[in-house]
Amino acid sequence: MTPPARGIRLLAEAREGLFEALDPDTLRTCHEDWAADADAFGPWTPITTQPLGIVHKSSRIEFETLVCGTCSSSFDVARWAIEKRELNPWDGVLAVRQNQGRGQRGRSWISPAGNLYGSLYWPALPPKWQTLIPLITGLCCAKVLESKGLSPSLKWPNDILMQGRKVGGILVEDRGGDVLMGLGMNLVSAPDDALMRAHRVLPAGKLSDHGVAPRPLTLWGEIVREIRLYVEALDSHTDTRPLLESVEKRLTFLGERVVVRDAGEDDYEATILGLNEFGGLRIRRSDEERVLYSANVFPV
């Protein structure tokens, strides 16, 4: 694996249609939690780096993170940075706001300042682990939240819940072998219940409802660190079962009846049995056991 660069870079030179400029003073005006992060990770040194233009650099983190102002999505900025060869595996992008954030099945992800919107550039993994990136990410996010006294659960395949409400979502995209994991997490704000009902998805929640409101950049560092430690302990011969068992312990609706929404089929009820070795969801529908890889599930 390529050793990561060190530090945080605030992208202080805008790119039209992609992201707005950001410097420490502007960051402090975005939200009080971003202001606290700007102070915690200072001092910031203005430097000029091509092709990124002017950036404000902090070395107080052990991997490279690009932070931008309002953008289309952190995915888009990460793709741009990869094309410019400014991201190595384990580097990432964090956005203050997104105006075209997206989740599974093309749904929009409402993205006001104060929450976490990040994209992580993954190293190449053995094929059996590549398909498990959403589960690895969900497990590591859960561990970080558990360390803060919370009790999150994981909704297969890519959601993080608190007491039945979605507080986080994971999206993985592979383009030409460059794998990006996008993570959105509601820290201090969440969409209204009426909006979520209109989209026929679970209600949204936020971590601050549970007495915990970690700052975006601080939490991003903790999550990336947890993921790296987990992945770097793996090799091509490591059994996937410990991962799957750890996810199953936190799996929402395990052993319960759910409604399954699968492309090309009418909604139907089934019972969740667990996970198979590839991370697929094992269900029982009537007397038939099936494995799902791309469906969605909801409480009855």
KALIN-V123823 format. One record per backbone hydrogen bond with DSSP energy under -1.0 kcal/mol. NH is the residue of the N-H (numbers start at 1). CO is the residue of the C=O. If there is no record, write none. Layout:
nh={NH/NH}
co={CO/CO}
This chain:
nh={8/9/10/11/12/12/15/18/19/20/22/27/28/29/30/35/36/37/38/39/40/41/45/47/49/53/55/56/57/58/61/65/66/67/68/69/71/72/77/78/79/80/81/82/83/84/85/86/90/91/92/93/94/95/96/98/99/100/103/106/107/109/115/116/118/119/120/121/122/129/130/131/132/133/136/137/138/139/140/141/142/143/144/145/146/147/148/149/150/153/154/155/159/160/161/162/165/166/167/168/169/170/171/173/175/178/180/181/182/183/184/185/186/196/197/198/199/200/201/205/207/208/209/210/211/212/219/220/221/222/223/224/225/226/227/228/229/230/231/232/234/238/244/245/246/247/248/249/250/251/252/254/255/256/258/259/260/261/265/268/270/271/272/273/274/276/279/281/282/283/284/285/288/290/292/296/298}
co={58/65/56/67/10/54/19/15/15/70/11/23/24/26/27/31/32/33/34/35/36/37/57/55/53/49/47/10/45/8/59/7/92/9/94/20/97/18/73/74/75/76/77/78/79/80/82/81/121/88/64/119/66/117/68/111/71/72/107/103/104/101/112/185/183/93/181/91/179/126/126/127/129/130/132/133/134/135/136/137/138/139/140/141/142/143/145/146/145/161/250/159/155/168/153/165/162/203/160/160/184/158/182/180/178/175/173/120/171/118/169/116/167/192/193/194/195/197/196/166/186/187/206/207/208/207/215/216/217/218/219/220/221/222/223/224/225/226/227/228/231/235/240/241/242/243/244/245/247/248/154/251/272/253/270/298/268/296/262/260/258/284/256/282/282/280/276/292/274/290/271/288/285/283/281/261/259}
